[in-house]
Amino acid sequence: MALGWRLVDVSDADGKLYLWLEREQSTTPEDLARLRQDTLRMEAHYKVKYDGWETSVEEATD
């Protein structure tokens, strides 16, 4: 998937389709700003709504 995202799961609830996406990145202010811009581009391009629920930050495991 473009922009570094990986499709993790697809679910259907109440007639709505939900995509669960993942990507690894740092949490610098610049990278978080880029994340916001990427989600805005996805919304505009695919005509979807990113609601932010389930967005999480996890410690790197390497």
PDB file of N, CA, C and O in Angstrom:
ATOM      1  N   MET A   1       0.853  -1.177   0.000  1.00  0.00           N
ATOM      2  CA  MET A   1       0.000   0.000   0.000  1.00  0.00           C
ATOM      3  C   MET A   1       0.892   1.231   0.000  1.00  0.00           C
ATOM      4  O   MET A   1       1.964   1.222   0.606  1.00  0.00           O
ATOM      5  N   ALA A   2       0.471   2.257  -0.655  1.00  0.00           N
ATOM      6  CA  ALA A   2       1.233   3.507  -0.734  1.00  0.00           C
ATOM      7  C   ALA A   2       1.401   4.138   0.645  1.00  0.00           C
ATOM      8  O   ALA A   2       0.638   3.845   1.566  1.00  0.00           O
ATOM      9  N   LEU A   3       2.390   4.995   0.781  1.00  0.00           N
ATOM     10  CA  LEU A   3       2.659   5.760   1.993  1.00  0.00           C
ATOM     11  C   LEU A   3       3.164   4.899   3.146  1.00  0.00           C
ATOM     12  O   LEU A   3       3.177   5.355   4.289  1.00  0.00           O
ATOM     13  N   GLY A   4       3.582   3.654   2.868  1.00  0.00           N
ATOM     14  CA  GLY A   4       4.174   2.821   3.892  1.00  0.00           C
ATOM     15  C   GLY A   4       3.204   2.071   4.782  1.00  0.00           C
ATOM     16  O   GLY A   4       3.625   1.503   5.790  1.00  0.00           O
ATOM     17  N   TRP A   5       1.931   2.046   4.451  1.00  0.00           N
ATOM     18  CA  TRP A   5       0.936   1.357   5.278  1.00  0.00           C
ATOM     19  C   TRP A   5       0.845  -0.108   4.905  1.00  0.00           C
ATOM     20  O   TRP A   5       1.111  -0.484   3.763  1.00  0.00           O
ATOM     21  N   ARG A   6       0.470  -0.928   5.864  1.00  0.00           N
ATOM     22  CA  ARG A   6       0.250  -2.364   5.655  1.00  0.00           C
ATOM     23  C   ARG A   6      -1.171  -2.683   6.091  1.00  0.00           C
ATOM     24  O   ARG A   6      -1.592  -2.300   7.183  1.00  0.00           O
ATOM     25  N   LEU A   7      -1.913  -3.385   5.237  1.00  0.00           N
ATOM     26  CA  LEU A   7      -3.276  -3.793   5.567  1.00  0.00           C
ATOM     27  C   LEU A   7      -3.212  -4.953   6.548  1.00  0.00           C
ATOM     28  O   LEU A   7      -2.624  -5.992   6.249  1.00  0.00           O
ATOM     29  N   VAL A   8      -3.820  -4.777   7.728  1.00  0.00           N
ATOM     30  CA  VAL A   8      -3.797  -5.788   8.778  1.00  0.00           C
ATOM     31  C   VAL A   8      -5.096  -6.581   8.794  1.00  0.00           C
ATOM     32  O   VAL A   8      -5.076  -7.801   8.954  1.00  0.00           O
ATOM     33  N   ASP A   9      -6.224  -5.898   8.631  1.00  0.00           N
ATOM     34  CA  ASP A   9      -7.520  -6.571   8.724  1.00  0.00           C
ATOM     35  C   ASP A   9      -8.581  -5.722   8.035  1.00  0.00           C
ATOM     36  O   ASP A   9      -8.422  -4.515   7.857  1.00  0.00           O
ATOM     37  N   VAL A  10      -9.654  -6.381   7.658  1.00  0.00           N
ATOM     38  CA  VAL A  10     -10.831  -5.729   7.092  1.00  0.00           C
ATOM     39  C   VAL A  10     -12.027  -6.261   7.863  1.00  0.00           C
ATOM     40  O   VAL A  10     -12.157  -7.471   8.054  1.00  0.00           O
ATOM     41  N   SER A  11     -12.898  -5.368   8.306  1.00  0.00           N
ATOM     42  CA  SER A  11     -14.094  -5.831   9.008  1.00  0.00           C
ATOM     43  C   SER A  11     -15.300  -5.041   8.527  1.00  0.00           C
ATOM     44  O   SER A  11     -15.169  -3.955   7.962  1.00  0.00           O
ATOM     45  N   ASP A  12     -16.472  -5.607   8.762  1.00  0.00           N
ATOM     46  CA  ASP A  12     -17.731  -4.999   8.351  1.00  0.00           C
ATOM     47  C   ASP A  12     -18.634  -4.963   9.582  1.00  0.00           C
ATOM     48  O   ASP A  12     -18.954  -6.002  10.159  1.00  0.00           O
ATOM     49  N   ALA A  13     -19.037  -3.765   9.975  1.00  0.00           N
ATOM     50  CA  ALA A  13     -19.920  -3.625  11.133  1.00  0.00           C
ATOM     51  C   ALA A  13     -20.984  -2.594  10.821  1.00  0.00           C
ATOM     52  O   ALA A  13     -20.680  -1.493  10.361  1.00  0.00           O
ATOM     53  N   ASP A  14     -22.209  -2.946  11.069  1.00  0.00           N
ATOM     54  CA  ASP A  14     -23.333  -2.038  10.836  1.00  0.00           C
ATOM     55  C   ASP A  14     -23.363  -1.502   9.415  1.00  0.00           C
ATOM     56  O   ASP A  14     -23.726  -0.347   9.194  1.00  0.00           O
ATOM     57  N   GLY A  15     -22.985  -2.335   8.448  1.00  0.00           N
ATOM     58  CA  GLY A  15     -23.011  -1.914   7.061  1.00  0.00           C
ATOM     59  C   GLY A  15     -21.865  -1.014   6.651  1.00  0.00           C
ATOM     60  O   GLY A  15     -21.868  -0.475   5.544  1.00  0.00           O
ATOM     61  N   LYS A  16     -20.880  -0.842   7.528  1.00  0.00           N
ATOM     62  CA  LYS A  16     -19.716  -0.012   7.210  1.00  0.00           C
ATOM     63  C   LYS A  16     -18.482  -0.901   7.113  1.00  0.00           C
ATOM     64  O   LYS A  16     -18.313  -1.843   7.887  1.00  0.00           O
ATOM     65  N   LEU A  17     -17.636  -0.587   6.161  1.00  0.00           N
ATOM     66  CA  LEU A  17     -16.398  -1.329   5.979  1.00  0.00           C
ATOM     67  C   LEU A  17     -15.275  -0.614   6.727  1.00  0.00           C
ATOM     68  O   LEU A  17     -15.116   0.600   6.606  1.00  0.00           O
ATOM     69  N   TYR A  18     -14.507  -1.367   7.493  1.00  0.00           N
ATOM     70  CA  TYR A  18     -13.393  -0.811   8.266  1.00  0.00           C
ATOM     71  C   TYR A  18     -12.090  -1.476   7.836  1.00  0.00           C
ATOM     72  O   TYR A  18     -12.014  -2.701   7.735  1.00  0.00           O
ATOM     73  N   LEU A  19     -11.073  -0.668   7.587  1.00  0.00           N
ATOM     74  CA  LEU A  19      -9.742  -1.175   7.277  1.00  0.00           C
ATOM     75  C   LEU A  19      -8.840  -0.904   8.469  1.00  0.00           C
ATOM     76  O   LEU A  19      -8.861   0.189   9.034  1.00  0.00           O
ATOM     77  N   TRP A  20      -8.064  -1.878   8.843  1.00  0.00           N
ATOM     78  CA  TRP A  20      -7.092  -1.731   9.926  1.00  0.00           C
ATOM     79  C   TRP A  20      -5.725  -1.687   9.265  1.00  0.00           C
ATOM     80  O   TRP A  20      -5.276  -2.668   8.674  1.00  0.00           O
ATOM     81  N   LEU A  21      -5.074  -0.546   9.370  1.00  0.00           N
ATOM     82  CA  LEU A  21      -3.787  -0.331   8.718  1.00  0.00           C
ATOM     83  C   LEU A  21      -2.705  -0.112   9.766  1.00  0.00           C
ATOM     84  O   LEU A  21      -2.979   0.328  10.883  1.00  0.00           O
ATOM     85  N   GLU A  22      -1.466  -0.430   9.382  1.00  0.00           N
ATOM     86  CA  GLU A  22      -0.325  -0.280  10.277  1.00  0.00           C
ATOM     87  C   GLU A  22       0.843   0.288   9.502  1.00  0.00           C
ATOM     88  O   GLU A  22       0.982   0.051   8.302  1.00  0.00           O
ATOM     89  N   ARG A  23       1.687   1.045  10.200  1.00  0.00           N
ATOM     90  CA  ARG A  23       2.976   1.413   9.631  1.00  0.00           C
ATOM     91  C   ARG A  23       3.923   1.741  10.764  1.00  0.00           C
ATOM     92  O   ARG A  23       3.511   2.181  11.837  1.00  0.00           O
ATOM     93  N   GLU A  24       5.208   1.516  10.504  1.00  0.00           N
ATOM     94  CA  GLU A  24       6.222   1.820  11.505  1.00  0.00           C
ATOM     95  C   GLU A  24       6.848   3.162  11.160  1.00  0.00           C
ATOM     96  O   GLU A  24       7.144   3.439   9.997  1.00  0.00           O
ATOM     97  N   GLN A  25       7.048   3.999  12.185  1.00  0.00           N
ATOM     98  CA  GLN A  25       7.681   5.290  11.989  1.00  0.00           C
ATOM     99  C   GLN A  25       8.124   5.819  13.337  1.00  0.00           C
ATOM    100  O   GLN A  25       7.747   5.282  14.379  1.00  0.00           O
ATOM    101  N   SER A  26       8.921   6.867  13.317  1.00  0.00           N
ATOM    102  CA  SER A  26       9.342   7.476  14.582  1.00  0.00           C
ATOM    103  C   SER A  26       8.266   8.455  15.050  1.00  0.00           C
ATOM    104  O   SER A  26       7.301   8.718  14.333  1.00  0.00           O
ATOM    105  N   THR A  27       8.439   8.981  16.236  1.00  0.00           N
ATOM    106  CA  THR A  27       7.439   9.907  16.791  1.00  0.00           C
ATOM    107  C   THR A  27       7.997  11.324  16.916  1.00  0.00           C
ATOM    108  O   THR A  27       7.593  12.084  17.796  1.00  0.00           O
ATOM    109  N   THR A  28       8.921  11.665  16.035  1.00  0.00           N
ATOM    110  CA  THR A  28       9.411  13.041  16.040  1.00  0.00           C
ATOM    111  C   THR A  28       8.269  13.953  15.603  1.00  0.00           C
ATOM    112  O   THR A  28       7.352  13.500  14.916  1.00  0.00           O
ATOM    113  N   PRO A  29       8.305  15.217  15.984  1.00  0.00           N
ATOM    114  CA  PRO A  29       7.249  16.140  15.550  1.00  0.00           C
ATOM    115  C   PRO A  29       7.086  16.172  14.026  1.00  0.00           C
ATOM    116  O   PRO A  29       5.969  16.280  13.520  1.00  0.00           O
ATOM    117  N   GLU A  30       8.194  16.078  13.308  1.00  0.00           N
ATOM    118  CA  GLU A  30       8.127  16.097  11.838  1.00  0.00           C
ATOM    119  C   GLU A  30       7.427  14.849  11.302  1.00  0.00           C
ATOM    120  O   GLU A  30       6.604  14.940  10.391  1.00  0.00           O
ATOM    121  N   ASP A  31       7.754  13.688  11.863  1.00  0.00           N
ATOM    122  CA  ASP A  31       7.113  12.453  11.399  1.00  0.00           C
ATOM    123  C   ASP A  31       5.643  12.403  11.767  1.00  0.00           C
ATOM    124  O   ASP A  31       4.836  11.891  10.992  1.00  0.00           O
ATOM    125  N   LEU A  32       5.277  12.918  12.922  1.00  0.00           N
ATOM    126  CA  LEU A  32       3.861  12.952  13.296  1.00  0.00           C
ATOM    127  C   LEU A  32       3.092  13.923  12.405  1.00  0.00           C
ATOM    128  O   LEU A  32       1.937  13.665  12.069  1.00  0.00           O
ATOM    129  N   ALA A  33       3.712  15.031  12.021  1.00  0.00           N
ATOM    130  CA  ALA A  33       3.069  15.963  11.086  1.00  0.00           C
ATOM    131  C   ALA A  33       2.885  15.296   9.729  1.00  0.00           C
ATOM    132  O   ALA A  33       1.855  15.481   9.081  1.00  0.00           O
ATOM    133  N   ARG A  34       3.886  14.517   9.293  1.00  0.00           N
ATOM    134  CA  ARG A  34       3.774  13.795   8.026  1.00  0.00           C
ATOM    135  C   ARG A  34       2.659  12.744   8.096  1.00  0.00           C
ATOM    136  O   ARG A  34       1.931  12.542   7.124  1.00  0.00           O
ATOM    137  N   LEU A  35       2.530  12.075   9.252  1.00  0.00           N
ATOM    138  CA  LEU A  35       1.445  11.113   9.444  1.00  0.00           C
ATOM    139  C   LEU A  35       0.090  11.796   9.252  1.00  0.00           C
ATOM    140  O   LEU A  35      -0.783  11.270   8.562  1.00  0.00           O
ATOM    141  N   ARG A  36      -0.076  12.956   9.856  1.00  0.00           N
ATOM    142  CA  ARG A  36      -1.333  13.705   9.722  1.00  0.00           C
ATOM    143  C   ARG A  36      -1.597  14.062   8.259  1.00  0.00           C
ATOM    144  O   ARG A  36      -2.719  13.913   7.774  1.00  0.00           O
ATOM    145  N   GLN A  37      -0.575  14.527   7.567  1.00  0.00           N
ATOM    146  CA  GLN A  37      -0.738  14.877   6.154  1.00  0.00           C
ATOM    147  C   GLN A  37      -1.086  13.641   5.318  1.00  0.00           C
ATOM    148  O   GLN A  37      -1.921  13.718   4.417  1.00  0.00           O
ATOM    149  N   ASP A  38      -0.454  12.515   5.613  1.00  0.00           N
ATOM    150  CA  ASP A  38      -0.751  11.280   4.881  1.00  0.00           C
ATOM    151  C   ASP A  38      -2.194  10.842   5.090  1.00  0.00           C
ATOM    152  O   ASP A  38      -2.857  10.417   4.144  1.00  0.00           O
ATOM    153  N   THR A  39      -2.686  10.942   6.322  1.00  0.00           N
ATOM    154  CA  THR A  39      -4.081  10.537   6.554  1.00  0.00           C
ATOM    155  C   THR A  39      -5.048  11.493   5.853  1.00  0.00           C
ATOM    156  O   THR A  39      -6.087  11.060   5.355  1.00  0.00           O
ATOM    157  N   LEU A  40      -4.726  12.766   5.808  1.00  0.00           N
ATOM    158  CA  LEU A  40      -5.578  13.715   5.073  1.00  0.00           C
ATOM    159  C   LEU A  40      -5.583  13.399   3.575  1.00  0.00           C
ATOM    160  O   LEU A  40      -6.624  13.483   2.923  1.00  0.00           O
ATOM    161  N   ARG A  41      -4.417  13.035   3.035  1.00  0.00           N
ATOM    162  CA  ARG A  41      -4.345  12.668   1.612  1.00  0.00           C
ATOM    163  C   ARG A  41      -5.159  11.407   1.341  1.00  0.00           C
ATOM    164  O   ARG A  41      -5.858  11.325   0.332  1.00  0.00           O
ATOM    165  N   MET A  42      -5.071  10.416   2.245  1.00  0.00           N
ATOM    166  CA  MET A  42      -5.857   9.187   2.056  1.00  0.00           C
ATOM    167  C   MET A  42      -7.348   9.492   2.085  1.00  0.00           C
ATOM    168  O   MET A  42      -8.106   8.975   1.264  1.00  0.00           O
ATOM    169  N   GLU A  43      -7.768  10.323   3.022  1.00  0.00           N
ATOM    170  CA  GLU A  43      -9.191  10.694   3.091  1.00  0.00           C
ATOM    171  C   GLU A  43      -9.644  11.318   1.774  1.00  0.00           C
ATOM    172  O   GLU A  43     -10.677  10.939   1.222  1.00  0.00           O
ATOM    173  N   ALA A  44      -8.874  12.266   1.283  1.00  0.00           N
ATOM    174  CA  ALA A  44      -9.255  12.974   0.052  1.00  0.00           C
ATOM    175  C   ALA A  44      -9.221  12.055  -1.168  1.00  0.00           C
ATOM    176  O   ALA A  44     -10.136  12.071  -1.991  1.00  0.00           O
ATOM    177  N   HIS A  45      -8.172  11.266  -1.275  1.00  0.00           N
ATOM    178  CA  HIS A  45      -8.012  10.414  -2.453  1.00  0.00           C
ATOM    179  C   HIS A  45      -9.044   9.286  -2.515  1.00  0.00           C
ATOM    180  O   HIS A  45      -9.625   9.024  -3.568  1.00  0.00           O
ATOM    181  N   TYR A  46      -9.265   8.623  -1.379  1.00  0.00           N
ATOM    182  CA  TYR A  46     -10.160   7.471  -1.361  1.00  0.00           C
ATOM    183  C   TYR A  46     -11.578   7.810  -0.908  1.00  0.00           C
ATOM    184  O   TYR A  46     -12.452   6.943  -0.868  1.00  0.00           O
ATOM    185  N   LYS A  47     -11.795   9.077  -0.568  1.00  0.00           N
ATOM    186  CA  LYS A  47     -13.111   9.535  -0.102  1.00  0.00           C
ATOM    187  C   LYS A  47     -13.594   8.698   1.094  1.00  0.00           C
ATOM    188  O   LYS A  47     -14.700   8.157   1.106  1.00  0.00           O
ATOM    189  N   VAL A  48     -12.713   8.622   2.091  1.00  0.00           N
ATOM    190  CA  VAL A  48     -13.004   7.888   3.321  1.00  0.00           C
ATOM    191  C   VAL A  48     -12.836   8.824   4.505  1.00  0.00           C
ATOM    192  O   VAL A  48     -12.395   9.964   4.353  1.00  0.00           O
ATOM    193  N   LYS A  49     -13.191   8.334   5.685  1.00  0.00           N
ATOM    194  CA  LYS A  49     -13.071   9.117   6.911  1.00  0.00           C
ATOM    195  C   LYS A  49     -12.095   8.429   7.851  1.00  0.00           C
ATOM    196  O   LYS A  49     -12.288   7.271   8.221  1.00  0.00           O
ATOM    197  N   TYR A  50     -11.044   9.148   8.233  1.00  0.00           N
ATOM    198  CA  TYR A  50     -10.114   8.647   9.238  1.00  0.00           C
ATOM    199  C   TYR A  50     -10.559   9.245  10.560  1.00  0.00           C
ATOM    200  O   TYR A  50     -10.490  10.459  10.748  1.00  0.00           O
ATOM    201  N   ASP A  51     -11.015   8.402  11.477  1.00  0.00           N
ATOM    202  CA  ASP A  51     -11.554   8.931  12.726  1.00  0.00           C
ATOM    203  C   ASP A  51     -10.534   8.958  13.861  1.00  0.00           C
ATOM    204  O   ASP A  51     -10.806   9.520  14.922  1.00  0.00           O
ATOM    205  N   GLY A  52      -9.371   8.360  13.653  1.00  0.00           N
ATOM    206  CA  GLY A  52      -8.330   8.407  14.673  1.00  0.00           C
ATOM    207  C   GLY A  52      -8.461   7.392  15.786  1.00  0.00           C
ATOM    208  O   GLY A  52      -7.495   7.166  16.516  1.00  0.00           O
ATOM    209  N   TRP A  53      -9.611   6.774  15.945  1.00  0.00           N
ATOM    210  CA  TRP A  53      -9.773   5.760  16.985  1.00  0.00           C
ATOM    211  C   TRP A  53      -8.798   4.631  16.709  1.00  0.00           C
ATOM    212  O   TRP A  53      -8.525   4.293  15.557  1.00  0.00           O
ATOM    213  N   GLU A  54      -8.296   4.076  17.743  1.00  0.00           N
ATOM    214  CA  GLU A  54      -7.353   2.956  17.683  1.00  0.00           C
ATOM    215  C   GLU A  54      -5.959   3.379  17.257  1.00  0.00           C
ATOM    216  O   GLU A  54      -5.086   2.519  17.143  1.00  0.00           O
ATOM    217  N   THR A  55      -5.706   4.644  17.018  1.00  0.00           N
ATOM    218  CA  THR A  55      -4.353   5.078  16.730  1.00  0.00           C
ATOM    219  C   THR A  55      -3.532   4.899  17.998  1.00  0.00           C
ATOM    220  O   THR A  55      -3.933   5.344  19.074  1.00  0.00           O
ATOM    221  N   SER A  56      -2.390   4.252  17.870  1.00  0.00           N
ATOM    222  CA  SER A  56      -1.583   4.010  19.064  1.00  0.00           C
ATOM    223  C   SER A  56      -0.103   4.162  18.737  1.00  0.00           C
ATOM    224  O   SER A  56       0.306   4.109  17.577  1.00  0.00           O
ATOM    225  N   VAL A  57       0.662   4.345  19.753  1.00  0.00           N
ATOM    226  CA  VAL A  57       2.119   4.416  19.643  1.00  0.00           C
ATOM    227  C   VAL A  57       2.675   3.299  20.508  1.00  0.00           C
ATOM    228  O   VAL A  57       2.311   3.160  21.675  1.00  0.00           O
ATOM    229  N   GLU A  58       3.557   2.509  19.924  1.00  0.00           N
ATOM    230  CA  GLU A  58       4.146   1.406  20.644  1.00  0.00           C
ATOM    231  C   GLU A  58       5.669   1.492  20.577  1.00  0.00           C
ATOM    232  O   GLU A  58       6.228   1.980  19.594  1.00  0.00           O
ATOM    233  N   GLU A  59       6.320   1.024  21.606  1.00  0.00           N
ATOM    234  CA  GLU A  59       7.779   1.032  21.662  1.00  0.00           C
ATOM    235  C   GLU A  59       8.345   0.086  20.614  1.00  0.00           C
ATOM    236  O   GLU A  59       7.824  -1.012  20.413  1.00  0.00           O
ATOM    237  N   ALA A  60       9.393   0.505  19.959  1.00  0.00           N
ATOM    238  CA  ALA A  60      10.061  -0.357  18.981  1.00  0.00           C
ATOM    239  C   ALA A  60      10.596  -1.600  19.671  1.00  0.00           C
ATOM    240  O   ALA A  60      11.013  -1.542  20.828  1.00  0.00           O
ATOM    241  N   THR A  61      10.586  -2.723  18.966  1.00  0.00           N
ATOM    242  CA  THR A  61      11.021  -3.991  19.558  1.00  0.00           C
ATOM    243  C   THR A  61      12.381  -4.440  19.057  1.00  0.00           C
ATOM    244  O   THR A  61      12.785  -5.568  19.338  1.00  0.00           O
ATOM    245  N   ASP A  62      13.102  -3.602  18.325  1.00  0.00           N
ATOM    246  CA  ASP A  62      14.394  -4.041  17.785  1.00  0.00           C
ATOM    247  C   ASP A  62      15.545  -3.632  18.619  1.00  0.00           C
ATOM    248  O   ASP A  62      16.689  -3.934  18.282  1.00  0.00           O
TER     249      ASP A  62
END
